[in-house]
Amino acid sequence: MTTDTAQQAQHGLTEHSHGAGAPDHGGSAFDTIASFDVADHPVPHGREEEWRFTPMARLRGLHDDTPLDGHDYEVSVDADPQVVVETVEAADPRRGSSGYVPNDRPSARAWAEADKVLAITVPADVVAGKPTIVRLRGLSAEKAAAGHVVITAERFSQSVVVLEHEGSAAFADNVEIITHDGARLTLVTLQDWADDSVHLSHHHVSVGRDAVVKHVVVSFGGDLVRTSVTLDYAAPGGDAELLGLYFADSGQHLEKRLFVDHNQPNCRSNVLYKGALQGGKAHTVWIGNVLIRPAAEGISTYELNRNLVLTDGARADSVPNLEIETGEIEGAGHASATGRFDDEQLFYLMARGIPADEARRLVVRGFFTELINKIGVPEIAERLTATVERELAIGEGLPAATTH
């Protein structure tokens, strides 16, 4: 029995199981193939539901058979002294400890090809005094690469971990986040790639008993960035907040896909993603799937996606999905809104002597301020605000979106 097959058996999985390492529960609209074997995942062509929004020709073969043996990147770490960061072999037992089994071909390929694992461990009872920051800088997008990160927050620990991505790369990776009982973890992934980069990333979060997780996805750069997040609960009482901020410019494709699996009772999840778009053929995609299983009594869940279209020629797709298999819950809901600038709001500001460009900036700042405050990491809040300002500067001179 191989290591990966043993992991499947350990978690009660078959090679064709449900996404996010979930056991069979009788069928769901969210069912996917889950297997470590790349051959079990057909090459997607863009007609599949999971890929219909993705421009397949721009994936540089990450979804097919392009070798993932490149190492043209640098990794630097600035860790809290109490947090252990180490590079280990792919056979290390921490890989797979989240219970995740790859549920699409790029994820399975990255799992198979990553020869090392970056393991970040927050020991039990440790309260980290500063964020642990891992910076990956791509040096070239010519050769594709694979990566794997495992973040483990042990019992009753408290910590913040930031994964930063910059430079040029064609990169596929898996990130496992495991929070043990009573742990409190904030994980921020910041994608500020160069314009020629392609990044396909899968994050899986396992929430322990009474653990509190805040998972944050921030995307600014890159030609095409597709981030998939799956989350489930290892025991009752878990609390998960999933936040996302993205800003797409001309020609960029930023895609965010989430699956929250309420498989335990008395848990909570809250999803808030906000995006802005400007320039011709700027495209964002947000897919938010929430499944409430029969065992998940007493849970509460809500998801919200809002998009602000700043110019004509930009497109935002937003699809929230909620599947409920028990009525014994506290509450469940979702909402999605995509709109252009409010003409009345702009007129109000301009009537008070504020120039049009500055009024536009104020509206966008206000749109993102709530979310940046929710992230709650002062060390990156100023940077996020500055990057939004940089994006707005890029958009100056572009014609504003027209209302219809």
ABEGO torsion letter per residue (X at the ends): XBAAAAAAAAAGBBABBBBGGBBBAGEBAABBBBBABAAABBBBAGABAAAAABBAAAAGGAABABBAABABBBBBBBBBAABBBBBBBAABAABGAAGBBBABAAAAAAAAABABBBBBBBBBGBBBABBBBBBBBBABAABBBBBBBBBBBBBGBBBBBBBBBBEBBBBBBBBBBBBBBGBBBBBBBBBBBBAABBBBBBBBBBBBBGBBBBBBBBBABEABBBBBBBBBBABBGBBBBBBBBBBBBBGBBBBBBBBBBBABBGBBBBBBBBBBBBEBGBBBBBBBBBBBBAABBGBBBBBBBBBBBABBGBBBBBBBBBBBABABBAEBBBBBBBBBBBAAAAAAAAAAGBBAAAAAAAAAAAAAAAAAAAAGBAAAAAAAAAAAAAAAAAABGBBBBBBX
